Amino acid sequence: MNFEAPDFTAQSVLPGTFEAENHWYPKALNATLHPMVDFFLNLSPVRIIERYCHLHPGVDRDALSQLLTHKPKYFRWGGADLINVATEKGKREMVVIENNSCPSGQKSMPLMSDHQEMGTYKHLINSTFMPFLRSKTTPQGGDLAVIYDKNLMEASGYAAVIAELTREKVHLTEFKDHIHPRAVRFEDGLMYVFGEDKKWHPIRAAFRYVTQRPWNRIPILTKTKILNPIIACLAGGRNKMIAAKAYDIFNAEYEQSGIQINTPETIWDVTKAEVPLYVKMFGGHAVIKIPYSNAGQGVYTITSEKELGNFMEIDHPYNQFIVQSLIGNYHWTSKGKKGKLYHVGTMPNIKGQSYVCDIRMMVCTSKDGIMPLCLYGRRAAKHLEDKLKEGTDSWAILGTNLSKKISEGTFETDANRLMLTDRRDFNKMGVGLDDLIEGYIQTITSMIAIDNMAKLLINSKGQLKQKLFLSLNNDQRLVEEINQSIG
């Protein structure tokens, strides 16, 4: 290849190199999975359907069964961030904050069985990635690769498992936005990786953990099979603007079936000048999001004029935002069309303090449909308060993401706020078996909604329908980034 040689090469991962301690947090590696979580993960679809329909008599059993056995075309591996909320009348719900197309979670998941040392890494690769290699549309020649821009702990775990199951060498390479020249290139839709032998290697299939604006360097149409393809990000997996519209379309389609995706009330296509108007509409309590950010970046919780003013002073890179109702404490939360929603929170500690906690549920496509893989929780840094004091940083009370940006493309993790689904931590989350089932339904429905949107956005030649995409997401800065990978 005539590509410019980068300063670094991909790491060659060989069969027989999987070491569990390299791919789990020590806290998780030595934990015992909670019996209730283990029971949930082993429930059959029939039992889940029967239980859910029993608790939701208005749900169409056949429609729910079709969703559980659905096989997404593009969005085959996802992870929803869910929060346990209550309405003013005390009804409990699991609400989808977002569904991620490159979710973390393996390193936080206790082993389901002590003798299965590869854990759910192996379940995902066996169920979802390996069918790529047997697909007739996968190029016959070429190597395998795992590409990543963060989360080396899990990315290297996937590479080691793929190497073990295929008995092939796997190229593990960093693919960050700000590094040039890169060790990954595309030519005519085929991925090439710069290997340890200082040669460019064609890649027939790749596992992707590239999360930061992946569309500006990975084409939408590729010959190399990629899990997940970029269209899964643009259709909602890394695009909160399109995701909100995908959820609304899904809810309209399934309204008669009694099935819906629970989300905060969302206003999309909001310009910066309009933001204060919608914050006022939500009673001065709202969440503002840059639609294309992730890892906890670009999310602003607004509970005061000061926090709104701080947001307005920032020179944001994009032209459009989404504004959502804020879910807080009962005494300070947005009041939308559904009334008030507030955090159930963790079980109170010995000081009587409860924390905002979310649950990440990772799922993947298998031959039988969409199955749950991993669960873990994250709590906020500061406990919930009945009354906010003047000058309070609401993000410290409401924000749960563990990632903290250190520099461009560099993150660190606050593992102290990680809550495992083990015998010790799970009891503190304040959720039960029916909450897990509800969370699973919310995860797969939001995943299918995004996959359906991806199908709408791709034409018969596998290319993006640009006019349709622009009508849904007319943000010039985003369009420029997409065009970087096209031309």
N, C-alpha and C positions, 0 to 999 in steps of 0.2 A: 504494500500500500504506500501511497505517496503522502500520507498524513504526516504532520509534524510530530516528532517523537516527544512525548511528555517527559517531565523530570522524574516521574515515578512509574512503577509498573504494577500490574495486578499481582496479587498474591495467589500462588497456586495452592489450592486446597485439595488434598488427596484422600482417597478412601482410607478409613481406619484412623482418622485424625480427630474424631469427635471426642471432646473432653467436657463433661457436663459442667465442671466448675467455671469454664470459660463463657458459658452461655446463660447462666442464671445469676440473679442476685444471691449472695450467700444466704440471706434471710429466707428466700424462696426455696433454695436447693435443700435446705434442712427442715422445711416445713411439712406438715401433714395436712393433706386436703381435708376440708371440713366435710363430714358425712352428708350433709344436706346438699352441698355443691356437687359432690360425687354422685349422689342420687339423681340430681337434676340432669347432669351431663349424660347419664345413662338412660334417661327416660325415652321411651319409643315415641315416634310421632303420633301414634294412635292415642296413647295416654295423655300426651300434651293437648291434643285436639279435644278429647273428651273433657278434660279438666277445664280448659279455657272456655269451651262452649257451655259447660255447666255454670260457670261464674259469669258468663256473658250470654244470656239466653237469646239475645237478638242477633248473634253472630251466625252467619251461614256456614254450616259445617263443611260443605263441599268446597266453598271458596277458600276457607282456611286451609283445608287439606291440599288444595292446589298450590297455595303459597308455600307451604312447608316442603313440598316436593318439587318446587320450581328450580330450574337450573339456569342461572344467569348466563348471558352470552359474554359480557365484558367485565362486569364487576363481580368477580368470583371469590374474592377474599376481602373481608371488611371488618371493621370494628366500630361499634356504636358507643358513644358516650351518653350514658343514661343517668337521670337524676330521679330520685324517689320523692314525689311531691304529694301534697294533700290540697284539696279544695277547701273553700270556706266551710262546707258542710262535713268535712272530714273524710271525703272519698279519696282513696289512694290511687295514684297513677304513676307509671313510669314514663318520663318525657325524654324524647330524643333531642339532644343538643346538637350532635352532628354524627355522621357516619364516615369513617376515614378509609381511604383506599389503600393506605400502607400502614396499618395499625401496629403499634407495639403491644406487647403483652406476654410473649413467651417467657421472657426472663423473670416475670413476676408470677408465673403459674406453678404452684406445687405439682409434683408428679402425681398422676392419677394412680400409678402403680410403681412400686419401688424398682421392679425389675425392667421397666421400660425406660431406660436411661435417656433416650432421645425425646421422651415426653411427647407433647403435642406439636413440637417441630415436625416430627415424623408423620403425625396424622395429617397435617396440612400438606406437606410435600407429597405424600402418598395419594391423598384424595384429590388434590387440586392441580399440583404442578406436574406430576408424572403423566397424567392424561395428555398434556401438551406434547410430550415426547412421542406419543403414539398417534398424534393427529396427522392426517394426510397433508395438512397445510403447513406443517413444520418443515423447514429446509432439511434436506437429507444430510448435507455435510455441515461441519462446524462444531464448535465446542459449546460448553455450558458456562453460564456466568451468573453471579450475584452482584448487582450494582447497588450502591448505597450512598447517601449523603450525611447520615447520622445513624446512631444506634448500631455501632459495630458489634456489640455483644450479640444481638439477635441476627444481624446480617451474616456474621461469620458462622452462627449456629445453623442457619439455613444452608449455607455453602457446604458445611461439613456433612449435613444430612443428605443433601443432594449427591455429593460425592460418594457417600456410603451406599445409597440405594441404587445409583446408576453404575457404580464401579468405574467412574470416570473422573478425570481431573476437572475441577471447577475453578474458573477465574473469579476471584473476589476483589473488586476494585471500587475505590472511592470515586464518586461522580458528582462533585460539588459544583454549584453554580458559579462561584467566583474563582475557581482554579483553572488556569489556562497555561499551556495546552492540556487538554484532558486525556485520560487514558482510555476513554470510550468515544468512539466515533460512529457515524452512520454514513453509508454510501448506498444509494438506491434502496433505502429502507432496510438494509442489512446492517446489524450491529457488528462492530469490530472492537476488540479489546487488546491493549498493548500488554503482552505477557512478560513473564520474567526472563524469557529468552530474547527480549528486545525485538520481538516481531509482533505484527498485528494479526490477531486471530479472528476469523469469522465466527459469529455466535448464532447457533440455531434456536436456542431458547434461553431466556434470562428471567431470573427472579428479581423483582425491583423493590428496593426500599429507598426510593428517591422521593423526598417529600416536599422540598422547597422549590416551588415554581417549576416542576418537572417538565412542563409543556414548552419551556424556552430552550430545551436542549434534546428532548426526545420527540421524534416525529409522531404524529397521530397514526399514520399508516406505516407499518413496519412489516418486513418479511420475517424478521426474528420474532418468535412468539414471546411475548412479555406478560408476566403476571404482576400486577394488573396493567393493561394497556392504558395509555394516556387519556383516552376518551372517558375512562371511568373517573378520572380526576376532574376533567372539564365538565362532566355531566352532573357533578355533585360530590364526588369523593374528596375533592380538594377545592371545591367551589361552592361556598355556602349560598351564593345568589341563586345559582341554577338548582341547587338541592332544595331550597325552599319552594321553588316552583314545581319541581318534580314531586314533592310531598303533596302539594295542593292538587295536582293532577291525579295522583294516586287516590287521595281521599275522595275526590269527586267520583272517580270510577268505582270505588268500593263502598260508597255511601249506603247503597241498598243492602249490602252484605253485612253491615254492622261492624266493619273493620276500618280502623283509621290509625294514622300515624299521629301520635301526640307530640306536639311541638309548642314552644312559646309562640305567642302571637307575633307575626313577622310582617314588617313593611320592607319591601325591596325597592331597588332602583332609586335609592335616596341620594341626592347630592349633598355635599357638605353643608351648603347653606340651608338646606331643608331639615337637617338633623335636629336643631333645637325645637322645631315645630312638633316633630313626632315624639321627642322626649317629653314635651309638655302634654301631648295627647295621652301618654302613659302615666300622667300624674307626677312627672319629674323623676320617675324611677324607670330606667331602661338599660338595655345593653346595646352598644354600638359595635359592629363588627366590620373589619376589612374582609371582604368575602373570600379572599384567596390566601389568607395567612393560616398558619397552623402552629402546633406545639405551644399553644397558649399565647401566641403573638397576635397583635392586631385585634384584641378583644378589650373593650372598655366598659366597665360597669359604672353606671351613672346614678348617684343617689343624692347629688347636691349640685348647686350652681358652680361650685369650685371645680368639681370633677368634669362637668360639661365644658367649662371654660378651658380647662387643661387640654381636653380633646380638641377643641376648636383652634387652639394655638399651634397644634402640630401640623407640619407640612406633610400630608399623606401622599404616598406615591400613586394611588388610584383615584378614579373620579367618582366611583359609586360605592355606597355602603348599604348595609341592611341594619334596621333598627328593630329590636325585639323587646317584648315585655320582659321586665326583670322578675326573676323568681328569687325572693329573699325570705326574710322573716315575716310572719303573719302581719306584724305591725308596720312593716315598711316593704311593701312589694307593689308591683304594678297591678292595676285593675283593668283587665281587658274584657273582651266579649264573653269569655268564660268565667268572669269574676276573678277572684284572687287565687293564685297558686302560691304555696310556700313550701320551703324545704322541710322534709321530715327530719333530716339530719341523722347523725350518729346517735347511738345510745349515750346518755349523759355519763361523763367520767365521774371520778370521786369528788370533784369540785362542782358537779352539777352542770358542767359545760358540754354543749352539743356542737358538733361541727358539720358544716356542709360537706357532703361526700357524694362523689359520683361513682358509677360503675362502668368499666370498659368491658364490653362483651364482644369477643372476637369470634367470627363465624367463617365458614368456608364451604364451597360447593363440593358435593360428593356425588356419587352415582345415584344416591337416594334423595338428593335435594340439598338443602342448606343446613349444615349441622353446627352446633355450638362447639367451640374449641377451648377458649381461655376466658377467665374472668379475674379481674382484680379491681380494687377500689383506690381512690385518691381523696384525701381530705384537704380542706383549706388550711391555711397557716394559722388563722385566728378563729376563735369560737364565735358562734352566732350570738347576737345581742338583741334584746327586745327593743332597744332604742339606740339609734346611732348618735354618737356624740359629734359635735361640730368638728370638721376636719378629719373624720374617720376615713381611712383608706378602705373602701368597700371591696376592692379586689382581694385584699388579704383575707376577707371574710367569705367571699364567694368564689374566688378562683381556685381551681383544684389541679390544674395541669402541673406536672412535676418538672417540666423542662424550663430551664432558664437560659436565655441567650447571653453568651459571654462576649462573642464577637461575631463578625460576619461568617455564618455557616458553622459556628461552634456553640454547642450547648452543654450544660451540665444538668444533672438530675438531682432533685431533692428527694432522696429515697426515704427520708424520715417520715414523709407524709404518705408513703405507700401503704395501702391496706391490702393484705393478702386474703385470699379465700381459704385460709387455713383454720385450724381449730381455735386459734387465739383471736385473730383479727376479725373474722367473718361475723362473729357474734356482735361485734361493736357496730356493724353497718346498719343494723336495724331493718334488714330485709328478710323475707321468708321465701318459701318455695314458690308460692303463687306470684310473688314479685319477680322472681327469676324467670318464670314462665312468661309473664307479661313483658319483661325486658327482652326476652328472646323473640317474641312476636314483633315487638317494636323494632328490633334490630333487623330481622329479615324483611319486614315490610319496607323499611327505609332503604335497605339495600336493593330490593327489587324495584322500588320507585326510581332510584338513580340509574339502575341498569336499563329500565324502560326508557328513560330520558336519553341514555347513550344510544340506544337503538334508533330513536327518532333523529338524533343528530348525525348519524352516519349514513351515507348513501350506499348504493349497491356496489360501488367500487372501493368501499372502505375509507372514503374521504369525508372530512367534516363538511356538513351543509352550512357554509359560512353565513348565508343570508338568514337562515333560521337561528343560528347561534347568535348572530348580532342582534336579532329581534328580541332575544331572551336576555342577552348580556352585552349591551352596547357600551363597553368600557374600552376606550381607545388604547390605554396603556396595556391592558390584558391582551388585546388583539395584536399589538406590536410584539409582545413576548411570544405569543403563539407563532407568529410569522418568523421569528428567529430560527425555530426548528424546521420550518418549511423551506426557508430559503437562505 
